Amino acid sequence: MTTQMPAGRRPGLRPLPLPLPLLLALSALLLAAFAQPGGARAQGVVGDPTDLRFTVRNATTGQPAVAERIVIDYVVGRLNTILDTKPGGAEFTASAVPVKDIGQYIITLWHEGVPYWWQKRGAELTAGPVALDVFSVTASLESATISGLNLVVRHRETTAELELMVEIANDARPQVTINQASGTFDLMLPAGATAIEATYQRGPEPTPVAVTLSGTRATVAMPLTPGANRLRLTARAPWDGALDMPVGSNLPVAAWSLLTSPPSVAVETTELQAPDETTVPGFVRRAGPALAAGQVASLRLLAGAPAGKPEPLFKTSPDSAAPAGELPAPTGAAEKRGLPLPLAGLAVLIIIGGLIFARRRRS
């Protein structure tokens, strides 16, 4: 005689019911797994205390260089400082610094008042003396050129909102950093400019730099390290019917352009190319000729219809052309993130509910 199994049931061993305490323990383990880096949220500042050794060399002279200050930040979604000290020598050891082999770290070191950046993995920091190259400092501007200048002017009723994105190339040989504490180079701004803010676009985050305005000349106290350097400067100026806008620098300007918004703004000058109304939506772009050091192009802008609020043209990202050994930018190295904690908790509750439901069906 053949016995037929009820529909939906299969022969086999009956699963053992799981007690509730064991279910809770398994849930706790799952929740802990969600909190681990690579599987979910990144950890905080952790790592084994390790003595880190450093050597600093002046790449211009080949001689040891004094490190005035060193900061190490652990990158985990944001920068977490794990070391900030003033070694005062060319060779030094930082004691008991918490480092993880797989962690990403940003090193900032000051020499002769100039900051330099590097990005290193934890394994590189602990492998042996970390060699860091810096440069001699000069006040000479002979090797510096403004390779690109974008001047953005937005008309806001009786105000001009100005945004200057400047790229300066330092091609000195041998390589040196150009810097003066009182001001390294000049840019031109309209008379009466206010609310002037400038940031040095190099390293992990924009670094504020001082600007001194005298008439229409804005002197920027920004170091120019070997290679390309970027500056973002914003300001406001009164605009009552017309705006007199000077363009120039005490550095040669290889290329520059004017972008105006709204498109109805008129520009009185014979020094600009024909307006381009298609390249940048909401703006009219006019390219200008190369300018010698000290040469100033005088523009007169006439107000058009009221402007809206076009999206910012430029982002405050670090420079991608850092000298050898420095931090490549834009930087943003961070450990992987997984599910946020509320979602992880919800997933655990769903698992517990499913297990309890299955247990009741089997019983």
C-alpha positions in Angstrom: 0.0 0.0 0.0 1.3 3.4 -1.0 1.0 6.4 1.3 0.7 9.7 -0.4 2.3 12.8 1.2 -0.1 15.8 1.7 0.3 18.5 -0.9 3.0 21.1 -0.2 5.0 18.8 2.1 8.2 16.9 1.3 9.7 14.0 3.1 12.8 14.8 5.1 14.1 15.7 8.5 12.0 18.0 10.6 13.9 21.3 11.2 14.8 21.9 14.8 13.0 24.9 16.3 15.4 27.8 17.3 14.9 29.1 20.8 14.2 32.9 21.1 17.5 33.7 23.0 19.4 32.1 20.1 17.4 34.2 17.6 18.3 37.4 19.5 22.0 36.4 19.6 22.0 35.8 15.9 20.3 39.2 15.3 23.0 40.9 17.4 25.7 39.3 15.3 24.0 40.5 12.1 23.7 44.0 13.5 27.4 44.0 14.4 28.3 42.8 10.9 26.4 45.7 9.4 28.5 48.1 11.5 31.9 46.9 10.0 33.7 48.9 7.4 33.5 47.4 3.9 30.2 45.7 4.9 28.5 48.9 6.2 29.4 52.0 8.1 33.0 53.2 8.3 34.7 53.0 11.7 35.8 56.0 13.6 39.4 56.8 14.3 40.9 53.5 15.3 44.2 51.7 14.8 47.2 50.3 16.6 49.4 52.9 18.3 52.5 53.1 16.2 55.7 55.1 16.2 56.0 56.8 12.8 59.3 58.0 11.4 59.7 60.9 9.0 62.5 62.5 7.0 62.1 65.9 5.2 64.2 67.0 2.2 64.5 70.2 0.3 64.0 69.0 -3.3 65.4 72.3 -4.6 68.8 71.9 -2.8 68.8 68.2 -2.0 69.6 69.0 1.6 67.6 68.2 4.8 64.8 70.6 5.5 63.2 71.7 8.8 59.6 70.6 9.4 57.8 73.4 11.2 54.6 71.6 11.7 53.0 68.3 10.7 49.3 67.2 10.8 48.0 63.8 9.9 44.3 63.3 9.2 42.5 60.0 8.9 40.0 60.1 6.0 36.7 58.4 6.9 34.0 60.5 5.2 35.6 63.5 6.7 39.1 64.4 8.1 39.8 63.2 11.6 43.1 64.6 13.0 45.2 62.0 14.7 48.5 64.0 14.9 49.3 67.7 15.1 52.8 68.5 16.3 55.8 70.8 15.7 58.8 68.6 15.2 61.3 71.4 14.5 63.8 69.1 12.6 64.5 67.2 9.4 64.2 63.8 11.0 61.7 63.0 13.7 59.5 60.3 15.2 55.8 60.7 16.1 55.0 58.4 19.0 51.9 56.2 19.4 49.9 57.4 16.4 46.8 55.2 15.8 47.1 53.8 12.3 45.3 51.1 10.4 47.1 49.4 7.5 44.2 49.8 5.1 43.3 53.3 6.2 43.7 56.4 4.1 45.6 59.4 5.6 46.4 63.0 4.6 49.8 64.4 5.6 50.1 68.2 5.8 53.6 69.6 6.5 54.7 73.2 6.7 58.2 74.4 5.6 59.1 78.1 5.5 55.4 78.9 6.1 54.1 77.0 3.1 51.9 73.9 3.5 52.5 70.7 1.4 50.2 67.7 1.1 50.5 64.0 0.6 48.0 61.1 0.6 49.3 57.8 2.1 47.9 54.5 3.1 48.4 53.3 6.7 50.8 50.5 5.5 53.0 53.2 3.9 53.2 55.2 7.1 54.3 52.2 9.2 56.7 50.6 6.6 59.6 52.8 7.6 60.8 56.4 7.4 58.3 58.4 5.3 60.3 60.7 3.0 58.7 64.0 2.3 60.0 66.6 -0.2 59.5 70.3 0.1 61.0 73.3 -1.8 63.0 76.4 -1.3 61.0 79.7 -1.2 61.6 82.7 -3.4 59.8 86.1 -3.9 60.7 86.2 -7.6 57.7 86.1 -10.0 59.8 85.5 -13.2 58.6 81.9 -13.6 54.9 82.5 -12.8 52.1 83.0 -15.4 48.4 83.1 -15.1 47.6 80.3 -17.5 43.8 80.8 -17.3 41.4 83.4 -15.8 37.6 83.1 -15.9 35.9 86.3 -14.7 32.2 85.7 -13.9 30.0 88.8 -13.4 26.3 88.4 -12.3 24.1 91.5 -12.3 21.8 91.7 -9.2 19.8 95.0 -9.4 22.4 97.5 -8.0 25.1 94.9 -7.2 27.6 92.9 -9.2 28.5 89.5 -7.9 32.0 88.6 -9.0 33.7 85.2 -9.1 37.3 84.8 -10.4 38.7 81.4 -11.0 42.5 81.7 -11.6 45.1 79.1 -12.5 48.7 80.1 -12.0 51.6 78.0 -13.4 54.9 78.0 -11.6 57.4 76.6 -14.0 60.6 77.6 -12.2 63.7 75.4 -12.8 65.0 74.3 -10.4 61.7 73.9 -8.8 60.9 76.5 -6.0 57.9 77.8 -4.3 57.0 81.5 -4.8 55.6 83.2 -1.7 55.5 86.5 0.1 53.7 86.8 3.4 52.6 90.4 2.5 51.2 89.2 -0.8 52.5 87.1 -3.7 50.7 88.5 -6.8 48.0 91.0 -7.7 44.6 90.8 -9.5 42.4 93.7 -10.6 38.9 94.3 -9.1 36.3 97.1 -9.6 36.5 100.1 -7.4 34.5 99.7 -4.2 34.7 95.9 -4.1 33.6 94.4 -0.8 33.0 91.0 0.8 36.2 89.7 -0.8 37.0 86.0 0.0 39.7 83.9 -1.5 40.6 80.2 -1.2 43.7 78.3 -2.3 42.5 75.3 -4.2 45.1 72.8 -3.3 45.2 70.0 -0.8 42.3 68.1 0.7 40.2 71.2 1.4 40.1 74.8 0.2 42.5 76.9 2.3 41.5 80.6 2.9 44.1 83.2 1.9 44.4 86.9 2.8 43.5 89.6 0.2 44.5 93.2 0.6 42.6 95.7 -1.6 44.1 99.1 -2.6 42.0 101.0 -5.0 41.4 98.4 -7.8 44.5 96.3 -7.0 43.9 93.1 -4.9 47.1 91.6 -3.5 46.8 87.9 -2.8 49.0 86.3 -0.1 49.0 82.8 -1.7 51.9 80.4 -2.1 52.6 79.2 -5.6 54.1 75.7 -5.4 55.7 74.1 -8.5 53.2 73.2 -11.1 49.6 74.5 -11.3 48.0 76.5 -8.5 44.3 77.5 -8.4 42.6 80.4 -6.7 38.9 81.1 -6.3 38.0 84.7 -5.4 34.5 86.1 -4.8 33.5 89.7 -4.2 30.7 92.2 -4.6 30.8 95.7 -6.3 28.2 98.5 -6.6 26.5 98.5 -10.0 24.6 101.7 -10.7 23.8 101.6 -14.4 27.3 100.7 -15.5 30.2 98.8 -14.0 33.8 99.6 -14.8 35.7 96.3 -14.7 39.5 96.2 -15.0 41.2 92.9 -15.9 44.9 92.2 -15.4 47.7 91.3 -13.0 51.4 91.9 -12.2 51.8 88.4 -13.8 51.4 87.7 -17.5 47.9 86.5 -18.4 48.1 83.9 -21.1 44.3 83.5 -21.5 41.2 84.9 -20.0 37.5 85.2 -20.6 34.5 87.2 -19.3 31.2 85.5 -18.5 28.1 87.7 -17.9 24.6 87.1 -16.6 21.9 87.8 -17.6 22.7 87.5 -21.3 21.2 91.0 -21.8 24.3 92.6 -20.1 26.2 94.7 -22.7 29.9 95.1 -22.7 31.6 98.2 -24.2 35.1 97.2 -25.4 37.0 96.4 -28.5 39.4 94.0 -26.8 37.1 91.0 -26.6 36.1 88.4 -29.2 32.5 88.0 -30.4 30.1 86.9 -27.7 29.3 83.2 -27.4 25.8 82.6 -26.1 25.7 78.8 -26.4 28.7 77.4 -24.5 27.5 78.2 -20.9 23.7 78.2 -20.4 22.5 81.4 -18.9 25.7 83.3 -19.6 27.4 85.1 -22.4 31.1 84.3 -22.8 33.6 86.6 -24.4 37.3 85.6 -24.7 40.0 88.2 -24.2 43.6 88.6 -25.6 46.7 87.7 -23.7 47.9 90.4 -21.4 51.5 91.3 -20.5 52.5 91.7 -16.8 51.0 95.0 -15.6 48.8 95.4 -18.6 45.1 96.2 -17.8 42.1 95.7 -20.0 39.3 98.2 -19.2 35.8 96.9 -19.6 32.5 98.8 -19.1 29.4 96.7 -18.4 25.9 98.0 -18.9 23.0 96.6 -17.0 20.5 94.4 -18.8 17.2 92.8 -17.6 17.2 91.5 -14.0 19.0 88.2 -13.5 17.8 85.0 -12.1 20.0 82.6 -10.1 22.1 80.5 -12.5 23.9 77.5 -11.0 27.5 78.1 -9.9 29.9 77.5 -12.7 32.8 76.3 -10.6 33.2 73.9 -7.7 35.7 74.4 -4.9 37.7 71.3 -5.6 41.5 70.9 -5.0 44.0 71.2 -7.8 44.7 68.1 -9.7 48.2 69.1 -10.8 50.2 68.9 -7.5 54.0 68.5 -7.5 55.5 65.0 -7.3 54.8 63.4 -4.0 52.0 65.7 -3.1 48.3 64.9 -2.7 46.6 64.3 -6.1 43.4 66.2 -6.1 40.5 66.2 -6.0 41.0 64.1 -2.9 38.1 62.3 -1.3 39.5 59.0 -0.3 37.2 57.4 2.2 36.3 53.9 3.4 33.3 52.2 2.0 30.0 52.8 3.7 27.2 50.2 3.9 23.6 50.4 5.2 22.8 53.2 7.6 22.1 52.0 11.1 18.2 52.4 10.9 18.1 50.3 7.8 20.3 47.7 9.3 18.0 47.5 12.4 15.0 47.2 10.1 16.7 44.3 8.3 17.4 42.5 11.5 13.7 42.9 12.7 12.5 41.4 9.3 14.9 38.5 9.8 13.7 37.9 13.4 10.0 38.0 12.2 10.7 35.6 9.4 12.4 33.1 11.8 9.6 33.3 14.3 7.0 32.8 11.6 8.8 29.8 10.2 9.1 28.3 13.7 5.4 28.7 14.4 4.5 27.0 11.1 6.7 24.1 11.8 5.2 23.7 15.3 
